[in-house]
């Protein structure tokens, strides 16, 4: 299943982003950033379903929490950077 992955600079920011998304009826999960997507090994990400990606980007932008790159995770596990 394709998912959008929003990169965050810390666990705290990722948790805040996930909390805001959940309050806006968008299911989100916090995970370590996928290997190769972050410049440092300590980045975290928030993942949402493909159909909720645009809405999630809008919520995060409105709340000032859209701070990093956004990737689309394909069914084969590969990632493509996207702009939402």
N, C-alpha and C positions, 0 to 999 in steps of 0.2 A: 504494500500500500504506500503510495507516495505521501510524503509529509514535508512540511516546511520546517526548517531549522533556523531559529533566530540565535545568533551568537551573542553571548554576554561576557563581559570582562571579569565577572566574579560570580561566585555562588550566590552571594547576597542579591545581586542584580537579577540573576536568573530566577531566584525564588520570588522576588518582588514582581517580576514580569509574569510569572505563572499565576501568582495570586490575583493580579489585576485581570488577567485573561479569564480565570475561573469566575470571578465576580461578574464578568460580562458574558457568561454562558459559553465560554470557549474552553474546551478541555485541553489542558497543556501538561507536558511532563518535562521535568528538569533532568538533564543528564550531562555527563562530562562531554566536552566538545568532541565530535568525531575526529579520529586521527587524521592529521594532514590538513585540517580546516583552520586550525588556529596557529598563530605564530609561536605561542608559548604553550606549555603542557598543562597550564592551570586554568584554562578557559572552560566555561560551561555554556550550555545551550538550552533553549526552550523549544520543544517540538510540538507542532499542532497538525491536525489533519489537513490534507490538501484543500478540501472545500472550505475550510475556515481560515486559510492563509491570509487572504486580503483583509478580512475583518480583523484578524489578529494584528496585522501590521497597522491598521488604522487605530486600534485601541492603544497599542504600544506607542505609536507616534504621538497621540493625543496626551498620553501620560508622561511623555518624555523618557520612555524606556526603550525606544528603538535606537540602539547605540552602536550596533555592530552589523556585520554582514548578514545576509539572509541567503540560505541555500535551499534548493529543492532536492530532497532525497528521493531518488528513483527506486523502483521496485528491485533493481539489481544491486542496490546498495551504493551506487555512485552518487555524487553530489554535483550540482550545477549552481553557481552563484546567480541569483536573480535580484531584480529590483521590484519591490512592491509599493 
